[in-house]
């Protein structure tokens, strides 16, 4: 089965110089959960995705890969 990179959380964290650990602490989530989001092994809920966007000061759209192929 091919794994799709649905979210861009890892990319945005890297662009902002923020660690998974920082995000986990600020969201009160287990660091393993955040790591699984970053590797696209698991996806956060929409509500959590909005909280991530708020913590990272980005538009929620910046955390999701486009479905439109160019």
PDB file of N, CA, C and O in Angstrom:
ATOM      1  N   UNK A   1       0.843  -1.182   0.000  1.00  0.00           N
ATOM      2  CA  UNK A   1       0.000   0.000   0.000  1.00  0.00           C
ATOM      3  C   UNK A   1       0.890   1.248   0.000  1.00  0.00           C
ATOM      4  O   UNK A   1       1.842   1.338   0.776  1.00  0.00           O
ATOM      5  N   UNK A   2       0.582   2.188  -0.856  1.00  0.00           N
ATOM      6  CA  UNK A   2       1.345   3.426  -0.968  1.00  0.00           C
ATOM      7  C   UNK A   2       0.838   4.422   0.075  1.00  0.00           C
ATOM      8  O   UNK A   2      -0.361   4.668   0.204  1.00  0.00           O
ATOM      9  N   UNK A   3       1.790   4.979   0.810  1.00  0.00           N
ATOM     10  CA  UNK A   3       1.421   5.968   1.829  1.00  0.00           C
ATOM     11  C   UNK A   3       1.357   7.339   1.177  1.00  0.00           C
ATOM     12  O   UNK A   3       2.312   7.774   0.533  1.00  0.00           O
ATOM     13  N   UNK A   4       0.236   8.015   1.346  1.00  0.00           N
ATOM     14  CA  UNK A   4       0.076   9.371   0.822  1.00  0.00           C
ATOM     15  C   UNK A   4       0.506  10.383   1.877  1.00  0.00           C
ATOM     16  O   UNK A   4       0.161  10.259   3.052  1.00  0.00           O
ATOM     17  N   UNK A   5       1.256  11.374   1.446  1.00  0.00           N
ATOM     18  CA  UNK A   5       1.608  12.469   2.343  1.00  0.00           C
ATOM     19  C   UNK A   5       0.451  13.457   2.324  1.00  0.00           C
ATOM     20  O   UNK A   5       0.378  14.337   1.466  1.00  0.00           O
ATOM     21  N   UNK A   6      -0.442  13.297   3.279  1.00  0.00           N
ATOM     22  CA  UNK A   6      -1.642  14.130   3.338  1.00  0.00           C
ATOM     23  C   UNK A   6      -1.344  15.476   3.968  1.00  0.00           C
ATOM     24  O   UNK A   6      -1.787  16.514   3.477  1.00  0.00           O
ATOM     25  N   UNK A   7      -0.585  15.455   5.064  1.00  0.00           N
ATOM     26  CA  UNK A   7      -0.322  16.726   5.742  1.00  0.00           C
ATOM     27  C   UNK A   7       1.117  17.179   5.553  1.00  0.00           C
ATOM     28  O   UNK A   7       1.986  16.403   5.156  1.00  0.00           O
ATOM     29  N   UNK A   8       1.348  18.451   5.846  1.00  0.00           N
ATOM     30  CA  UNK A   8       2.662  19.092   5.722  1.00  0.00           C
ATOM     31  C   UNK A   8       3.173  19.560   7.082  1.00  0.00           C
ATOM     32  O   UNK A   8       3.976  20.491   7.154  1.00  0.00           O
ATOM     33  N   UNK A   9       2.723  18.933   8.145  1.00  0.00           N
ATOM     34  CA  UNK A   9       3.101  19.393   9.482  1.00  0.00           C
ATOM     35  C   UNK A   9       4.610  19.389   9.645  1.00  0.00           C
ATOM     36  O   UNK A   9       5.173  20.364  10.143  1.00  0.00           O
ATOM     37  N   UNK A  10       5.276  18.323   9.241  1.00  0.00           N
ATOM     38  CA  UNK A  10       6.738  18.236   9.368  1.00  0.00           C
ATOM     39  C   UNK A  10       7.431  19.379   8.629  1.00  0.00           C
ATOM     40  O   UNK A  10       8.375  19.980   9.142  1.00  0.00           O
ATOM     41  N   UNK A  11       6.954  19.670   7.422  1.00  0.00           N
ATOM     42  CA  UNK A  11       7.553  20.726   6.597  1.00  0.00           C
ATOM     43  C   UNK A  11       7.400  22.090   7.279  1.00  0.00           C
ATOM     44  O   UNK A  11       8.354  22.863   7.360  1.00  0.00           O
ATOM     45  N   UNK A  12       6.199  22.372   7.762  1.00  0.00           N
ATOM     46  CA  UNK A  12       5.943  23.667   8.410  1.00  0.00           C
ATOM     47  C   UNK A  12       6.756  23.798   9.694  1.00  0.00           C
ATOM     48  O   UNK A  12       7.290  24.870   9.979  1.00  0.00           O
ATOM     49  N   UNK A  13       6.855  22.724  10.469  1.00  0.00           N
ATOM     50  CA  UNK A  13       7.684  22.766  11.681  1.00  0.00           C
ATOM     51  C   UNK A  13       9.133  23.093  11.316  1.00  0.00           C
ATOM     52  O   UNK A  13       9.770  23.918  11.971  1.00  0.00           O
ATOM     53  N   UNK A  14       9.648  22.449  10.278  1.00  0.00           N
ATOM     54  CA  UNK A  14      11.037  22.693   9.849  1.00  0.00           C
ATOM     55  C   UNK A  14      11.224  24.132   9.376  1.00  0.00           C
ATOM     56  O   UNK A  14      12.220  24.775   9.706  1.00  0.00           O
ATOM     57  N   UNK A  15      10.257  24.634   8.600  1.00  0.00           N
ATOM     58  CA  UNK A  15      10.346  26.017   8.107  1.00  0.00           C
ATOM     59  C   UNK A  15      10.381  27.015   9.258  1.00  0.00           C
ATOM     60  O   UNK A  15      11.041  28.050   9.167  1.00  0.00           O
ATOM     61  N   UNK A  16       9.673  26.705  10.335  1.00  0.00           N
ATOM     62  CA  UNK A  16       9.593  27.616  11.477  1.00  0.00           C
ATOM     63  C   UNK A  16      10.646  27.319  12.543  1.00  0.00           C
ATOM     64  O   UNK A  16      10.755  28.048  13.529  1.00  0.00           O
ATOM     65  N   UNK A  17      11.416  26.258  12.351  1.00  0.00           N
ATOM     66  CA  UNK A  17      12.454  25.900  13.320  1.00  0.00           C
ATOM     67  C   UNK A  17      11.873  25.417  14.644  1.00  0.00           C
ATOM     68  O   UNK A  17      12.446  25.661  15.706  1.00  0.00           O
ATOM     69  N   UNK A  18      10.735  24.733  14.577  1.00  0.00           N
ATOM     70  CA  UNK A  18      10.038  24.254  15.771  1.00  0.00           C
ATOM     71  C   UNK A  18      10.122  22.727  15.805  1.00  0.00           C
ATOM     72  O   UNK A  18      10.060  22.071  14.765  1.00  0.00           O
ATOM     73  N   UNK A  19      10.262  22.178  16.991  1.00  0.00           N
ATOM     74  CA  UNK A  19      10.379  20.733  17.130  1.00  0.00           C
ATOM     75  C   UNK A  19       9.025  20.067  17.361  1.00  0.00           C
ATOM     76  O   UNK A  19       8.053  20.706  17.764  1.00  0.00           O
ATOM     77  N   UNK A  20       8.995  18.765  17.093  1.00  0.00           N
ATOM     78  CA  UNK A  20       7.806  17.957  17.387  1.00  0.00           C
ATOM     79  C   UNK A  20       7.496  18.031  18.883  1.00  0.00           C
ATOM     80  O   UNK A  20       6.338  18.118  19.292  1.00  0.00           O
ATOM     81  N   UNK A  21       8.553  17.995  19.682  1.00  0.00           N
ATOM     82  CA  UNK A  21       8.391  18.012  21.138  1.00  0.00           C
ATOM     83  C   UNK A  21       7.686  19.297  21.586  1.00  0.00           C
ATOM     84  O   UNK A  21       6.792  19.253  22.431  1.00  0.00           O
ATOM     85  N   UNK A  22       8.083  20.425  21.027  1.00  0.00           N
ATOM     86  CA  UNK A  22       7.450  21.704  21.370  1.00  0.00           C
ATOM     87  C   UNK A  22       5.969  21.653  21.030  1.00  0.00           C
ATOM     88  O   UNK A  22       5.125  22.057  21.831  1.00  0.00           O
ATOM     89  N   UNK A  23       5.655  21.150  19.829  1.00  0.00           N
ATOM     90  CA  UNK A  23       4.258  21.073  19.407  1.00  0.00           C
ATOM     91  C   UNK A  23       3.467  20.148  20.331  1.00  0.00           C
ATOM     92  O   UNK A  23       2.346  20.471  20.726  1.00  0.00           O
ATOM     93  N   UNK A  24       4.040  19.019  20.669  1.00  0.00           N
ATOM     94  CA  UNK A  24       3.367  18.072  21.566  1.00  0.00           C
ATOM     95  C   UNK A  24       3.075  18.724  22.918  1.00  0.00           C
ATOM     96  O   UNK A  24       1.974  18.584  23.450  1.00  0.00           O
ATOM     97  N   UNK A  25       4.043  19.424  23.466  1.00  0.00           N
ATOM     98  CA  UNK A  25       3.860  20.081  24.763  1.00  0.00           C
ATOM     99  C   UNK A  25       2.769  21.148  24.681  1.00  0.00           C
ATOM    100  O   UNK A  25       1.940  21.260  25.584  1.00  0.00           O
ATOM    101  N   UNK A  26       2.768  21.922  23.614  1.00  0.00           N
ATOM    102  CA  UNK A  26       1.799  23.015  23.479  1.00  0.00           C
ATOM    103  C   UNK A  26       0.386  22.536  23.182  1.00  0.00           C
ATOM    104  O   UNK A  26      -0.583  23.240  23.466  1.00  0.00           O
ATOM    105  N   UNK A  27       0.268  21.351  22.617  1.00  0.00           N
ATOM    106  CA  UNK A  27      -1.053  20.791  22.339  1.00  0.00           C
ATOM    107  C   UNK A  27      -1.487  19.813  23.430  1.00  0.00           C
ATOM    108  O   UNK A  27      -2.602  19.294  23.407  1.00  0.00           O
ATOM    109  N   UNK A  28      -0.572  19.568  24.399  1.00  0.00           N
ATOM    110  CA  UNK A  28      -0.822  18.578  25.453  1.00  0.00           C
ATOM    111  C   UNK A  28      -1.121  17.206  24.837  1.00  0.00           C
ATOM    112  O   UNK A  28      -2.078  16.526  25.210  1.00  0.00           O
ATOM    113  N   UNK A  29      -0.269  16.827  23.882  1.00  0.00           N
ATOM    114  CA  UNK A  29      -0.379  15.540  23.204  1.00  0.00           C
ATOM    115  C   UNK A  29       0.885  14.733  23.450  1.00  0.00           C
ATOM    116  O   UNK A  29       1.935  15.286  23.779  1.00  0.00           O
ATOM    117  N   UNK A  30       0.775  13.441  23.291  1.00  0.00           N
ATOM    118  CA  UNK A  30       1.927  12.560  23.419  1.00  0.00           C
ATOM    119  C   UNK A  30       2.887  12.836  22.253  1.00  0.00           C
ATOM    120  O   UNK A  30       2.446  12.958  21.111  1.00  0.00           O
ATOM    121  N   UNK A  31       4.192  12.934  22.531  1.00  0.00           N
ATOM    122  CA  UNK A  31       5.156  13.175  21.448  1.00  0.00           C
ATOM    123  C   UNK A  31       5.109  12.109  20.352  1.00  0.00           C
ATOM    124  O   UNK A  31       5.382  12.407  19.189  1.00  0.00           O
ATOM    125  N   UNK A  32       4.768  10.882  20.709  1.00  0.00           N
ATOM    126  CA  UNK A  32       4.658   9.819  19.709  1.00  0.00           C
ATOM    127  C   UNK A  32       3.521  10.110  18.739  1.00  0.00           C
ATOM    128  O   UNK A  32       3.637   9.840  17.543  1.00  0.00           O
ATOM    129  N   UNK A  33       2.433  10.652  19.244  1.00  0.00           N
ATOM    130  CA  UNK A  33       1.298  11.013  18.387  1.00  0.00           C
ATOM    131  C   UNK A  33       1.719  12.078  17.383  1.00  0.00           C
ATOM    132  O   UNK A  33       1.436  11.957  16.191  1.00  0.00           O
ATOM    133  N   UNK A  34       2.386  13.107  17.853  1.00  0.00           N
ATOM    134  CA  UNK A  34       2.842  14.186  16.964  1.00  0.00           C
ATOM    135  C   UNK A  34       3.831  13.637  15.933  1.00  0.00           C
ATOM    136  O   UNK A  34       3.792  14.023  14.765  1.00  0.00           O
ATOM    137  N   UNK A  35       4.707  12.746  16.362  1.00  0.00           N
ATOM    138  CA  UNK A  35       5.656  12.130  15.438  1.00  0.00           C
ATOM    139  C   UNK A  35       4.936  11.345  14.342  1.00  0.00           C
ATOM    140  O   UNK A  35       5.347  11.374  13.182  1.00  0.00           O
ATOM    141  N   UNK A  36       3.874  10.653  14.705  1.00  0.00           N
ATOM    142  CA  UNK A  36       3.096   9.890  13.721  1.00  0.00           C
ATOM    143  C   UNK A  36       2.368  10.811  12.754  1.00  0.00           C
ATOM    144  O   UNK A  36       2.196  10.471  11.583  1.00  0.00           O
ATOM    145  N   UNK A  37       1.932  11.989  13.238  1.00  0.00           N
ATOM    146  CA  UNK A  37       1.338  12.977  12.335  1.00  0.00           C
ATOM    147  C   UNK A  37       2.386  13.462  11.349  1.00  0.00           C
ATOM    148  O   UNK A  37       2.127  13.561  10.149  1.00  0.00           O
ATOM    149  N   UNK A  38       3.574  13.764  11.863  1.00  0.00           N
ATOM    150  CA  UNK A  38       4.641  14.319  11.023  1.00  0.00           C
ATOM    151  C   UNK A  38       5.113  13.327   9.960  1.00  0.00           C
ATOM    152  O   UNK A  38       5.531  13.726   8.873  1.00  0.00           O
ATOM    153  N   UNK A  39       5.045  12.053  10.273  1.00  0.00           N
ATOM    154  CA  UNK A  39       5.458  11.037   9.297  1.00  0.00           C
ATOM    155  C   UNK A  39       4.291  10.567   8.433  1.00  0.00           C
ATOM    156  O   UNK A  39       4.457   9.687   7.588  1.00  0.00           O
ATOM    157  N   UNK A  40       3.126  11.144   8.638  1.00  0.00           N
ATOM    158  CA  UNK A  40       1.910  10.805   7.900  1.00  0.00           C
ATOM    159  C   UNK A  40       1.479   9.355   8.116  1.00  0.00           C
ATOM    160  O   UNK A  40       0.777   8.784   7.281  1.00  0.00           O
ATOM    161  N   UNK A  41       1.898   8.760   9.232  1.00  0.00           N
ATOM    162  CA  UNK A  41       1.420   7.427   9.600  1.00  0.00           C
ATOM    163  C   UNK A  41       0.001   7.509  10.148  1.00  0.00           C
ATOM    164  O   UNK A  41      -0.748   6.532  10.131  1.00  0.00           O
ATOM    165  N   UNK A  42      -0.353   8.699  10.635  1.00  0.00           N
ATOM    166  CA  UNK A  42      -1.651   8.947  11.250  1.00  0.00           C
ATOM    167  C   UNK A  42      -1.991  10.411  10.978  1.00  0.00           C
ATOM    168  O   UNK A  42      -1.092  11.230  10.786  1.00  0.00           O
ATOM    169  N   UNK A  43      -3.287  10.746  10.959  1.00  0.00           N
ATOM    170  CA  UNK A  43      -3.683  12.126  10.698  1.00  0.00           C
ATOM    171  C   UNK A  43      -4.415  12.706  11.898  1.00  0.00           C
ATOM    172  O   UNK A  43      -5.206  12.014  12.540  1.00  0.00           O
ATOM    173  N   UNK A  44      -4.153  13.982  12.206  1.00  0.00           N
ATOM    174  CA  UNK A  44      -4.906  14.626  13.284  1.00  0.00           C
ATOM    175  C   UNK A  44      -6.343  14.899  12.840  1.00  0.00           C
ATOM    176  O   UNK A  44      -6.630  14.973  11.645  1.00  0.00           O
ATOM    177  N   UNK A  45      -7.232  15.046  13.808  1.00  0.00           N
ATOM    178  CA  UNK A  45      -8.609  15.427  13.486  1.00  0.00           C
ATOM    179  C   UNK A  45      -8.607  16.849  12.928  1.00  0.00           C
ATOM    180  O   UNK A  45      -7.620  17.573  13.058  1.00  0.00           O
ATOM    181  N   UNK A  46      -9.702  17.236  12.317  1.00  0.00           N
ATOM    182  CA  UNK A  46      -9.806  18.600  11.789  1.00  0.00           C
ATOM    183  C   UNK A  46      -9.690  19.626  12.913  1.00  0.00           C
ATOM    184  O   UNK A  46      -9.054  20.667  12.748  1.00  0.00           O
ATOM    185  N   UNK A  47     -10.303  19.330  14.048  1.00  0.00           N
ATOM    186  CA  UNK A  47     -10.229  20.250  15.193  1.00  0.00           C
ATOM    187  C   UNK A  47      -8.777  20.414  15.656  1.00  0.00           C
ATOM    188  O   UNK A  47      -8.334  21.520  15.967  1.00  0.00           O
ATOM    189  N   UNK A  48      -8.056  19.308  15.694  1.00  0.00           N
ATOM    190  CA  UNK A  48      -6.649  19.366  16.101  1.00  0.00           C
ATOM    191  C   UNK A  48      -5.814  20.080  15.055  1.00  0.00           C
ATOM    192  O   UNK A  48      -4.898  20.828  15.399  1.00  0.00           O
ATOM    193  N   UNK A  49      -6.114  19.863  13.793  1.00  0.00           N
ATOM    194  CA  UNK A  49      -5.381  20.536  12.720  1.00  0.00           C
ATOM    195  C   UNK A  49      -5.526  22.050  12.843  1.00  0.00           C
ATOM    196  O   UNK A  49      -4.571  22.791  12.609  1.00  0.00           O
ATOM    197  N   UNK A  50      -6.715  22.503  13.206  1.00  0.00           N
ATOM    198  CA  UNK A  50      -6.941  23.937  13.417  1.00  0.00           C
ATOM    199  C   UNK A  50      -6.118  24.435  14.598  1.00  0.00           C
ATOM    200  O   UNK A  50      -5.546  25.523  14.536  1.00  0.00           O
ATOM    201  N   UNK A  51      -6.052  23.656  15.671  1.00  0.00           N
ATOM    202  CA  UNK A  51      -5.231  24.045  16.830  1.00  0.00           C
ATOM    203  C   UNK A  51      -3.756  24.098  16.461  1.00  0.00           C
ATOM    204  O   UNK A  51      -3.035  24.987  16.914  1.00  0.00           O
ATOM    205  N   UNK A  52      -3.302  23.155  15.645  1.00  0.00           N
ATOM    206  CA  UNK A  52      -1.903  23.157  15.189  1.00  0.00           C
ATOM    207  C   UNK A  52      -1.633  24.426  14.393  1.00  0.00           C
ATOM    208  O   UNK A  52      -0.615  25.086  14.606  1.00  0.00           O
ATOM    209  N   UNK A  53      -2.532  24.773  13.480  1.00  0.00           N
ATOM    210  CA  UNK A  53      -2.372  25.984  12.669  1.00  0.00           C
ATOM    211  C   UNK A  53      -2.283  27.219  13.560  1.00  0.00           C
ATOM    212  O   UNK A  53      -1.467  28.107  13.311  1.00  0.00           O
ATOM    213  N   UNK A  54      -3.110  27.278  14.585  1.00  0.00           N
ATOM    214  CA  UNK A  54      -3.079  28.417  15.515  1.00  0.00           C
ATOM    215  C   UNK A  54      -1.745  28.482  16.242  1.00  0.00           C
ATOM    216  O   UNK A  54      -1.152  29.555  16.347  1.00  0.00           O
ATOM    217  N   UNK A  55      -1.267  27.351  16.743  1.00  0.00           N
ATOM    218  CA  UNK A  55       0.016  27.319  17.471  1.00  0.00           C
ATOM    219  C   UNK A  55       1.184  27.720  16.574  1.00  0.00           C
ATOM    220  O   UNK A  55       2.134  28.360  17.024  1.00  0.00           O
ATOM    221  N   UNK A  56       1.101  27.333  15.295  1.00  0.00           N
ATOM    222  CA  UNK A  56       2.197  27.626  14.368  1.00  0.00           C
ATOM    223  C   UNK A  56       2.006  28.944  13.621  1.00  0.00           C
ATOM    224  O   UNK A  56       2.862  29.347  12.833  1.00  0.00           O
ATOM    225  N   UNK A  57       0.884  29.611  13.871  1.00  0.00           N
ATOM    226  CA  UNK A  57       0.565  30.894  13.225  1.00  0.00           C
ATOM    227  C   UNK A  57       0.593  30.784  11.706  1.00  0.00           C
ATOM    228  O   UNK A  57       1.215  31.590  11.014  1.00  0.00           O
ATOM    229  N   UNK A  58      -0.103  29.757  11.206  1.00  0.00           N
ATOM    230  CA  UNK A  58      -0.236  29.577   9.761  1.00  0.00           C
ATOM    231  C   UNK A  58      -1.703  29.321   9.444  1.00  0.00           C
ATOM    232  O   UNK A  58      -2.500  29.009  10.329  1.00  0.00           O
ATOM    233  N   UNK A  59      -2.042  29.459   8.168  1.00  0.00           N
ATOM    234  CA  UNK A  59      -3.381  29.103   7.707  1.00  0.00           C
ATOM    235  C   UNK A  59      -3.473  27.580   7.710  1.00  0.00           C
ATOM    236  O   UNK A  59      -2.515  26.900   7.343  1.00  0.00           O
ATOM    237  N   UNK A  60      -4.596  27.053   8.112  1.00  0.00           N
ATOM    238  CA  UNK A  60      -4.769  25.602   8.160  1.00  0.00           C
ATOM    239  C   UNK A  60      -4.499  24.971   6.789  1.00  0.00           C
ATOM    240  O   UNK A  60      -4.058  23.824   6.718  1.00  0.00           O
ATOM    241  N   UNK A  61      -4.757  25.699   5.711  1.00  0.00           N
ATOM    242  CA  UNK A  61      -4.486  25.187   4.357  1.00  0.00           C
ATOM    243  C   UNK A  61      -2.998  24.907   4.140  1.00  0.00           C
ATOM    244  O   UNK A  61      -2.638  24.067   3.315  1.00  0.00           O
ATOM    245  N   UNK A  62      -2.137  25.608   4.876  1.00  0.00           N
ATOM    246  CA  UNK A  62      -0.708  25.407   4.743  1.00  0.00           C
ATOM    247  C   UNK A  62      -0.254  24.067   5.327  1.00  0.00           C
ATOM    248  O   UNK A  62       0.867  23.624   5.078  1.00  0.00           O
ATOM    249  N   UNK A  63      -1.121  23.434   6.095  1.00  0.00           N
ATOM    250  CA  UNK A  63      -0.776  22.167   6.738  1.00  0.00           C
ATOM    251  C   UNK A  63      -1.227  20.948   5.951  1.00  0.00           C
ATOM    252  O   UNK A  63      -0.980  19.814   6.362  1.00  0.00           O
ATOM    253  N   UNK A  64      -1.891  21.179   4.813  1.00  0.00           N
ATOM    254  CA  UNK A  64      -2.431  20.073   4.013  1.00  0.00           C
ATOM    255  C   UNK A  64      -1.895  20.162   2.588  1.00  0.00           C
ATOM    256  O   UNK A  64      -1.871  21.237   1.988  1.00  0.00           O
ATOM    257  N   UNK A  65      -1.471  19.030   2.060  1.00  0.00           N
ATOM    258  CA  UNK A  65      -1.029  18.979   0.661  1.00  0.00           C
ATOM    259  C   UNK A  65      -2.232  19.087  -0.261  1.00  0.00           C
ATOM    260  O   UNK A  65      -3.308  18.571   0.038  1.00  0.00           O
ATOM    261  N   UNK A  66      -2.038  19.760  -1.376  1.00  0.00           N
ATOM    262  CA  UNK A  66      -3.107  19.920  -2.357  1.00  0.00           C
ATOM    263  C   UNK A  66      -3.437  18.572  -2.997  1.00  0.00           C
ATOM    264  O   UNK A  66      -2.562  17.723  -3.166  1.00  0.00           O
ATOM    265  N   UNK A  67      -4.689  18.389  -3.344  1.00  0.00           N
ATOM    266  CA  UNK A  67      -5.108  17.178  -4.042  1.00  0.00           C
ATOM    267  C   UNK A  67      -5.101  17.375  -5.553  1.00  0.00           C
ATOM    268  O   UNK A  67      -5.319  16.428  -6.308  1.00  0.00           O
ATOM    269  N   UNK A  68      -4.851  18.601  -5.989  1.00  0.00           N
ATOM    270  CA  UNK A  68      -4.823  18.911  -7.412  1.00  0.00           C
ATOM    271  C   UNK A  68      -3.426  18.646  -7.947  1.00  0.00           C
ATOM    272  O   UNK A  68      -2.444  19.221  -7.478  1.00  0.00           O
ATOM    273  N   UNK A  69      -3.356  17.774  -8.928  1.00  0.00           N
ATOM    274  CA  UNK A  69      -2.070  17.435  -9.568  1.00  0.00           C
ATOM    275  C   UNK A  69      -1.756  18.467 -10.642  1.00  0.00           C
ATOM    276  O   UNK A  69      -2.596  18.799 -11.479  1.00  0.00           O
ATOM    277  N   UNK A  70      -0.536  18.959 -10.598  1.00  0.00           N
ATOM    278  CA  UNK A  70      -0.133  19.974 -11.595  1.00  0.00           C
ATOM    279  C   UNK A  70       0.662  19.344 -12.705  1.00  0.00           C
ATOM    280  O   UNK A  70       1.084  20.035 -13.632  1.00  0.00           O
TER     281      UNK A  70
END
